[in-house]
Amino acid sequence: ILDNYYFESGGNVSTTSYQVIDASSGAIIGNGGQIANEERFTFSIPFVQSTQPSPTMPSQQIFSGTDCHKVRVDLVYDSSPVGVTWVLNKLELENDGTETESLIRFFTATDSSLANLPLSTELCLDDGNYVFNIYDGLGDGICCDDGEGSYAIVVNDQQIAKGGDFEFQDAVNFSLPLDVGE
């Protein structure tokens, strides 16, 4: 389902610049400088029913059944969390052989109060192939230039990936169910 969204200013905004980024591809959908009164543009994103984590809500649980793999994304932000985005997509193979990505979940830090805070998101995922992408708009990752941030992907209480020392992007591909050797 696609819905149209818009970014709009009422004029009394202290924002000096903005970017709207397609979190699944990293492509810039729109951007601007000093926001003028009633500046507006429209864009479409996949509809995702979610709540935004905040310092007062350090973890989220999104389980939709008992017949699934419990996947947890653990993230500790560095000192500059604004502009850090993570995305989880399911990879699907179409009949013509092309691979497509379906958005499962994403989160973009828009508040500096998330600095150095741990956040966890728990999901219930079906069998399949997935890719986790994390982006940092500053290009210094979430470790080690500006704090000791990190991420970890945990499946059924087993850590399958961790990181944080990257530049603009890091990616982790995984399949569910996990192979016994993973």
VEXPATI-480265 format. One line per 5 residues: number of its first residue (from 1); for each residue x, y, z of C-alpha. Coordinates in Angstrom, 2 decimals. Example, Ala and Ser with C-alpha at 12.3 -4.5 7.8 and 13.67 -1.06 7.14 Angstrom:
REM residues 2
1> 12.30:-4.50:7.80  13.67:-1.06:7.14 .
END
This chain:
REM residues 182
1> 0.00:0.00:0.00  1.41:3.39:-0.90  0.28:6.60:0.72  1.29:10.15:-0.15  3.02:12.19:2.52 .
6> 4.25:15.73:2.56  6.79:17.82:4.39  5.56:21.30:5.13  6.70:24.31:7.11  4.47:26.80:8.86 .
11> 7.11:29.50:8.68  8.30:29.71:12.30  10.74:26.82:12.09  14.37:26.88:13.17  15.39:24.22:10.63 .
16> 18.24:25.36:8.41  18.18:22.39:6.05  16.46:19.06:5.55  16.65:15.87:3.51  14.03:13.22:2.91 .
21> 15.82:9.94:2.20  14.39:6.70:0.84  15.70:4.48:3.62  15.62:1.30:1.52  17.81:2.68:-1.25 .
26> 19.49:5.67:0.39  18.27:7.90:-2.47  17.45:11.50:-1.59  13.77:12.09:-2.33  13.86:15.80:-1.53 .
31> 15.90:18.40:0.28  16.08:22.10:0.91  17.78:24.90:2.73  16.23:27.46:5.05  12.57:26.52:5.14 .
36> 10.37:29.26:3.79  6.80:29.87:4.84  4.58:27.10:3.41  7.41:25.26:1.60  5.98:21.88:0.61 .
41> 6.67:18.83:-1.53  4.88:15.50:-1.77  6.35:12.01:-1.87  5.19:8.40:-1.42  6.53:5.79:0.94 .
46> 5.38:2.27:1.82  2.85:2.46:4.61  4.29:1.05:7.84  2.23:0.99:11.01  4.68:1.72:13.79 .
51> 5.60:3.80:16.76  8.76:5.86:16.98  11.18:4.85:19.75  12.13:7.65:22.08  14.32:8.05:25.15 .
56> 11.24:7.30:27.26  10.45:4.15:25.25  13.78:2.32:24.88  12.42:-0.81:23.26  9.58:-1.90:21.02 .
61> 7.98:-5.31:20.63  6.27:-6.16:17.37  5.13:-9.76:17.47  2.23:-10.92:15.34  2.10:-14.62:16.09 .
66> 3.75:-17.64:17.59  4.89:-19.28:14.35  7.79:-16.93:13.64  11.43:-16.16:14.29  12.02:-13.60:17.00 .
71> 14.46:-11.06:15.60  15.85:-8.21:17.67  17.71:-5.15:16.39  19.84:-3.68:19.20  21.31:-0.26:18.56 .
76> 23.43:2.05:20.68  23.75:5.47:19.08  26.98:7.43:19.06  27.14:11.08:20.17  25.62:12.27:16.87 .
81> 22.51:10.13:16.26  20.63:12.53:13.98  20.68:11.17:10.44  21.26:7.54:11.45  18.69:5.29:9.76 .
86> 18.26:1.54:9.86  16.08:-0.47:7.51  15.02:-4.11:7.47  13.76:-5.48:4.15  12.57:-8.92:3.08 .
91> 14.14:-10.08:-0.19  11.74:-11.77:-2.58  12.36:-13.42:-5.94  9.80:-12.54:-8.60  8.64:-15.02:-11.28 .
96> 10.88:-13.32:-13.86  13.95:-13.86:-11.66  14.34:-10.29:-10.43  14.89:-9.71:-6.75  12.73:-7.15:-4.95 .
101> 12.82:-5.78:-1.42  9.74:-5.36:0.76  10.02:-2.96:3.67  9.55:-4.66:7.04  10.68:-1.91:9.43 .
106> 12.75:1.27:9.55  13.73:3.96:12.01  15.47:7.30:11.51  16.90:9.21:14.45  15.69:12.80:14.27 .
111> 16.48:13.87:17.82  19.89:14.43:19.39  18.47:13.30:22.76  19.01:9.73:21.48  22.80:10.25:21.77 .
116> 24.56:7.29:23.40  21.23:5.59:24.21  20.51:1.89:23.65  17.33:1.04:21.75  15.93:-2.38:20.86 .
121> 13.23:-3.38:18.41  11.83:-6.91:18.49  10.11:-8.37:15.45  8.37:-11.61:14.53  9.54:-12.64:11.04 .
126> 8.55:-15.46:8.70  10.98:-17.78:6.89  12.79:-15.97:4.11  15.79:-13.87:3.11  16.35:-10.48:4.72 .
131> 18.74:-7.54:4.53  19.46:-5.10:7.34  20.95:-1.77:6.23  22.19:1.00:8.48  23.05:4.46:7.13 .
136> 24.88:7.40:8.67  24.51:10.74:6.91  27.71:12.10:8.52  29.80:9.31:7.01  31.51:8.26:10.25 .
141> 29.32:5.29:11.18  28.18:4.97:14.76  31.58:4.00:16.17  34.33:5.12:16.88  34.95:8.76:15.83 .
146> 32.07:10.23:17.80  31.33:7.76:20.59  31.08:4.01:20.98  27.83:3.20:19.16  27.05:-0.26:17.83 .
151> 24.35:-2.47:16.35  23.56:-6.15:16.73  21.09:-8.48:15.02  19.81:-11.25:17.29  17.68:-14.15:16.02 .
156> 15.99:-16.45:18.53  18.44:-15.25:21.24  21.49:-15.91:19.00  23.56:-12.90:17.87  24.18:-13.27:14.12 .
161> 25.79:-9.90:13.32  27.28:-6.84:14.99  29.01:-3.70:13.86  29.21:0.06:14.01  32.57:0.98:12.48 .
166> 31.55:1.91:8.92  31.32:5.11:6.89  27.97:5.84:5.21  26.40:2.37:5.11  26.67:-1.17:6.42 .
171> 24.55:-4.17:5.39  23.83:-7.62:6.79  22.10:-10.34:4.77  20.55:-13.29:6.62  18.08:-16.09:6.02 .
176> 15.43:-17.57:8.30  15.46:-20.19:9.56  19.12:-19.92:10.47  21.46:-22.64:9.24  22.62:-24.84:12.12 .
181> 26.21:-23.66:11.50  25.39:-19.92:11.85 .
END
